[in-house]
């Protein structure tokens, strides 16, 4: 069970308190728990519901870093991509990618040929091909490029290149698996709990005050180390003007455009090359996801949930500069917005991301016992978490030898055998695409959902107008202890992944949770409002 009905913090002292339950915070909790550290993980919303959920869903293999000559970062990304494919094979799927060749020394076809050869021979040396296909990259003619990416206007290009990257089926599920595994190892993990104040003794932070966002209850917890893994920083900004206090909005759009097989890159926008943005348009659950844009953050809104009207117009202008057929606002199915740290001293309008991970040590600011790791890439978050545990947690806690533990959803021999076993247990006529969805989202944990279906055959049906089974709804509500209807719709199931579900689906979830949790009519109205607000990401 991922979460329990008991929301009381079980002990007064922890080795480490981690604030922030996204991909970095969850990976930190897991890595620390693997080393025998007593961990308390706190997330003020739902796990993985912020920046971690709002991404382009690509696990990058590091090819992009060759253009800047950052070979070390390219190698680290390639190795972590391969590791994640082994750690959570049910969530990771090969994504063929295309990009047009440009002009000049660094963007021409000759440069692409050299770069792809170097990438395969040196950066991915010793790593298996993602698809088992050794011919996993190469050059394309202009005609081939146009055929494989029919949405893009590639007129005038001389050709392009293709390679393989990885798409993650559901970024939130990986967060949840890290958390469940950390709990199995002894960590305490809570959503809707927030660090609001700090206790300090002789210049050392030795505890925190925690507020429960659901009950309003207050707890005081002592710790040896506070790790601030939130995106925009904990209240009070202990480190003042340190790295990462500037942030930007990272924006991705879901578009009502046919999803092909290939993700394709484009140089979007007008003007000269310095004014263009490099964007990816990638297939995602039957639609097309596009991004990423970076806009400066607002000092008045440290947790942005809206895309400004002018910002949306810029996104659409950029997209339409490379599409054969222009689109309008009605084609925007959803807006994903996250927060990422900017490089210090940058002009806010440039919104340039940090170019590498780093850790702010509070001791330099009179707050020994506090650190703030800063990262911008989902792909390497676990890798970064491991180094933070080794280099910083190990200074205040004795670390045990790292345990070898499989993630809860990855306890199967091969994905094909798991898929066959699940389909063999399901009744004849059960939709193949829904069975596949469940396997790809839950991995070996899908067996729990199948058990529910067999025990109660009526739960094989789907929530109205969706592909989410009633058994899946029961499983996430009972065994993952979700707290709000928005959590169910947006993060724990796939029913709201590509836009607002129909009213029938929302009402069904509200009815189910109202009965299950004993919600009042007032609470039910509040929950519906939360769902609607979650989809109102465009400022009118």
N, C-alpha and C positions, 0 to 999 in steps of 0.2 A: 504494500500500500504506500503510495507516494506521500500522501498527507493524511493525518489522523484528524478525528473530530475534536481532539483536545488541542486547543490553541494556546495552552499555557507553556511558557518557556520552562524547561524541566530542571535547570540548574542555575545557580547564581554565578558560576565562573566557567569561562571557556578559554581555551588557549587562544583562539582567533575568532573574532566577530567579522563577518563579511557583509557589507551593505551593498545590495545590488544583485538581483537574481536573474541577470541576463546570461549570455553565453560566457562572458569572462567570469562573473561571480560564481556561476554554477560549476565551471571548470576548476576554479580555485577551490571551491568546497570539495570537489571530487579528488583533486590532486592532493590536497592537504589531508583528507580522510584516508587516502591510500598510504600516507606516511604516519598514520597513527595520531594525528592532531585532532583534538576535540574542537569541533567547529559549530558555530551558530551562523546560519545564512538567513538574511532578512531582505525581503523585497517589498517595497511599498505598494506595488500593484500586483498583477499576476506574473508568475514566473515567465520570463522570456517575452513579455508583451510589449516591450519598448523597442529600442533600436534593433535588438536581435531578431524580432519578428519582421521588422520593416526593412527588408533587404531585397536584393535582386536574386537571391537563392542560388548563387554560384559559388562553388568552392574552387578558388583560383589556384592554378598550379605554378604560378610564378613567371609565366612567359612574359608578362607585361614589364617585368623589371629588367629584362635584357636591354630594353631601349635606353635605360638610364645607366646601364653598366653595373647594376647592383646584383652581382652574381650570388653573393651570400644570401640575400633575401629571396632570390629566385629559387635557390636550392632548398632553403627552409620551407618555402611554400609548397614546393613539389613533394618534399618528404612528408609534410603534414597532410597534404591532400591524400597521398597514398595511405597514410596511417588511418585517417578518418574513414577511408573506404574499407579498411579492414575492421575498424572498431564498430562501425554502424553501416554494414553493407546494404541493409534494407532501406536506408534513407538516402544513399548515394547512388547516382545514376550518371552514366557517361553523357556528356553534352557536347555534340560536335559544334564547332565554332568557325565562323568565317569572318574575314576582314578584307577590305579592298586595299590594293597596293596604291601607294601614292607616288609622288615624285621626289627626287633628291636622294641623297646617300642613305639616309636612315629609314626611308619609307618605301623604297622601290622594291621590285620583285627580287632583285639580286640580294638585297639586304634581308628580305624575308627568308629566302632560301638559306642564306648563311645562318640567320638566327635560329630557324627551326632545326637545322642540322646540329648546331651547337647545343640547343636545348635538349634534344633527344640524346645526344652523345655524352654530354657533360653534366648538365643540370639534372637530368633524369637517369643518370648512370646508376645501374644497380636496381632501378625500380621497374616493376613489370608494366607493360602497356595497360592502359586503363580498360580497354575493351578486349584485350587479347589480340588485337590487330596491330601487327608491327608497323604497318603503313598508316600510322595514326596522325600524320601531318604531311603537308605538301603544298604545292602551288596550284592555282586554278587559272584557267583562261577567263577572259571577260564573259564569254558565253556561259561557261559553267557557273560563274558567280551569279549571274543574272537568273539562271535557272534554279539555283539552290536557295536564293534569297529573293523571291519574286516581289516582296513588298517594297524593297529598296530601289531607289533611282540611282543606279550605278553607271549612268551614262558617262562616257569619257574615261573610265578607268581602264587600265591595261590588263587587269586581272586581279588576283588576290591570293590569299593563303587560307588553309584550313588546319585545325588542330583539335585535339580533344581536351575538354575540361570536365568538370563534374557539377551536376545540379543536385542540390539537397531537396528532398521531397518536402520536408517541413522543418524549417529552422528551429521552431519551438520544441519539437519532439526531441531533438538532441539535447536541448537545455534540460528538459524534463528527465531524460535518461541519466544525465550527469547527476541531477539532484536525487533521483531515486537510488542510484548506486551509492551516493554519499550517505544517504539515510541508512542504507543497509550496513554501511561501515561505521555508523554511530553518530553521524552529524544530525543536528536539529535544523530543520529548514522550514521557514514560514513565509507565506505570501501575505500581503496586506499588513505588514508590520514595518515600521520605519524608525530609524535612528534620528532622534530629535535633539539630543543634548549629550555632552561629553563630561566625564569626570576626570579630573586631573590632580595628581599628587606629586609634589616635588618635581614639577616640570615634566611628568610622564603621564600620558593618557592611560588610565587603568580601568576604564569602564564607560558604559554608555547608558542613556535612557532610551527606552523603546516604547512607542505608542502603537497600539493595535488599531488599525484603520477601520475595523469593523465594529469592535465593541467600545473603543475609546479607552480601554484599559492601559495602564502604565506599568512597565517593568524596569528594573535596574539590574544591569548585568556587568560583572567584572570580567576583564579580559587582559591578556598579555599584549595583544596587537589588534588594532582596528584596520581593516583593509577596506578602503572606499572604492568599490568597483561600480559605483553609479556613473551614469554618463556625464551629467553636468555638475557633479560634486554634491556632497552632503550639505545640509543647512549650516550656515556659518562660515563655509569655505575656510577651513583651518589654515590652508596654505597660502591664503591671500592671493598675491599676483603671480603665483607659480605657473609652471607649465599646465596647460589644459584648462585654465579658467575661461579662455575664449573657446567658443564652440560654434558649430554651424549645423544647419538642417540638411540632412541627406534625404533626398526625395526620389522615390521610384513610383511609376504609374503603371496601373493595369489597364490595358487598352483592348477595346472590342475589335481586335484584328485577328484574323485566322492564325493559329499557332502552327508553324511549320515544324520541321525536324531540327532545324539549325538555329543557333543563336548567331546574330551577325552584328558586327561593329560598324559604326558610321561616324564620320566627322561631321557634326551637325552645327547648324547656325550659319549666319552670314558673315561677311567681312573676310579679313585675311586669316591665315592659319592660327595666329595667336588668339583670335576671338572665337575660334571654333571649340566645341566640346566633343570629346570622344564618348559616345554612348553605345550601350549594348541593348538590343532588342532580342528577347529570349522567350522561347515557348514556356508557358506555365499554365498547367491545368486547363488546356483548351483555349487560352487567350494569350496575349503577348504582353510581357512585362518589359518596361523600358526604364533606363536610368544609367548612371545615377547623376542627379544634379545636386550641387552644393550651394546653399544660400546662407548668408550670414545669419547668426542667431540674434535674438532680441533680448536685451537686458531686462525687459519687462515681462518676459515669458520664458522662464528657464526650462520649461518642458513643453515645447511647441507641439500643438496638435493640428494646426491649420496650415494650409498652403495659401499664401496670399493670391489674390486675383491676378495681379501683375506677374507673380511668379509662375502661376499656371499658364498664363499667356506665353511667357518665355519658353516654358517646356514644350507647349504645342507648336510654337514657331520653330523651335529646334527640330522637333520630330518631322514637321511638315517640310522642312528644308531637304529632307532625304527620302521622303516617301513618294511613291508614284502618285498616290491619291491622297490628298490632304484630309485631315480629320478635324473635328471640333470637340467642344467640351462634352457633348453627348456620348462620345466614344470613350470617355474616361470612366472605367468601371470602379476603380478604387485608387486611393492615394496612400502610399506608405511613407511615413516620415520618421526618421530617427535623428539622434544627436551624435555628433562626432567631434572630438577635440581638434582645434586648429593649431597650427604652428604659432609660437609666440612672436609677437611683434609684427604680425602680418596685417596688412590692410584688411579690414573686415569685409570689404566688398570682394576681395579675392577669394575668401573662404577656402584657403589652401589647408589641406589636412596635414596633421603630423606625418612626417615621412618615415617614422620608425617608432616602435614601442619604447616606452621609458617609464620609470617609477619615480614619483615625487616622494621624498622621504620627509615626513613632518618634523623630524629632529632638527632639520635646518631652520625651522620656523618656530622652534620652541614647543613642538608637540611630538616628543618622542613617544613611540608606540602607535603612530599613525602613518600609513603609507597609502598612496594613491597610484595604482598602476593605470597607465593610459595606453589604449590600443585602438586601432581603427579598423582592423580586419577580422571578420568572423573566422576566416580560414585558420588563422594562426593563434586564436585565442587560447586553445588548450595548451599549445606549446609555450606560449607566454606565461600561462598560469603555472606550469610546471617549473619554469625558471624563477618565478616570484616565490614559490614555496621553497625552492632550494636556497635562494640567495637572501631572502628576507624573513620568511617564517622560521627558517632554520637558525636564525640569530637569537630568537626568543624562546623557541621550543625545541626539544630534542626530537629529531626526526627518525622514525624507524625506516627499515628497508622498504622500498616501494612495493606494495602488493601488486599482483597480477590478477585483475578482475575484469571479466567481460561485462559490457553494458547490458542492462536487462533485456533489451530488444534484440540483442545480437547472439543469443544463445541457441544457435541452430548451425547445422553442418554447412548447408548451402541454401541460398535463397530459393533456388529452383525446387529443392526437396521440401522446404517449408511450404512453398506455394502449393505443391502437389498434395502435401499432407492436409493442408487446410481445405482445399477443394474436395478432397475425398471425404471429409467429415461433414461438409455442407450438403444440404438436400439437392437433389437433381433440379435443375432449373434456376438455382441461385445465380444471380447475374455475375458473370466472370469479371466485369470491370469493377464491381464493388468489392468482390473478394480480393482482387489485386490491389485496390486502394487500401484495404485494411492491412494486408501483408506489408505493403511499402511504408505505411505510416507507423505500425506498431511492431513489426518484426515478430520475434517469438512470443511477445505478449499478446498477439492476436489470438492465441489459443484460449485465453481467458474470455475473449469476446465470443468465440465460437462456443465455448461451454455455456455461456448465457443463452445463445441462440438455440442450442440443443435442449436446454432445460425449459426454456419458454419459447416455443416456435413462433409465437406472435411477434417476438422482438426481432425476427428476421426482416420485418418490414422496415421501410425507411421513413424518416421524418418527412412529412409532406413537402414535395417539390425539391427534395435534396437527394444526395447519394449517401447520406449518413444514416446508418441503421439505428433502430431503437436500442439494439444491444450495445452499440458503441456509445450512445448517449448514456445509457445506464452505467456502463463501465467507467467512463470518465467522471461521472458524478459520484459514484460510490467508491471507486478505488483511487481516484486522483484528487478527490475532495475539492472540486472547484467551488468557488465562492459566489460567483455572479453569472448571470445569463450571458453577458458579453464575453466572459472567459470561455464558456462552452462554444459559442458561435464563432468567435474570432480566433481562438488560440488552441483549444483542446481537440476540436474536430475540424473537418475541412469544409463545413457547410457555409462559412462566411469568408472563405479565403479569397474568392475572386469577385467580391462585391456583396452588397447587402442582400441577404436572402429574402424570399417572399414573406409576406405577413403571416401566411399559414405556418411557415417553419418557425418564425420567431415566437408566435403564439404557442406553438406546441412545446417549445423549450421552456417558456414561461409557465405554462400549465404544469409541466412535469416537475420543475423545480419548486413551484409554489406548493404542490402537493407533497413533494419529498421533504422539503425543508420547513413546511408550515408557514410560508410567507403570508403576511397580511396583504389585503388589497393595496394598501399604500406602498408596501415594499415591492409588490409586483409592478406598480406604476413606475416606481423609481428605477427598477431593473430595465423596464422597456426604454425609459429615457436614456439610460446608460448605453444601451445598444444603439439607439438612434444617434447619440452624440459621437459614438465611435466611428460612424460612417460620415460624419459631417466634417470632413477634413479640408474642404475648399471654402475659403472665406468669400462670402457673397458681397 
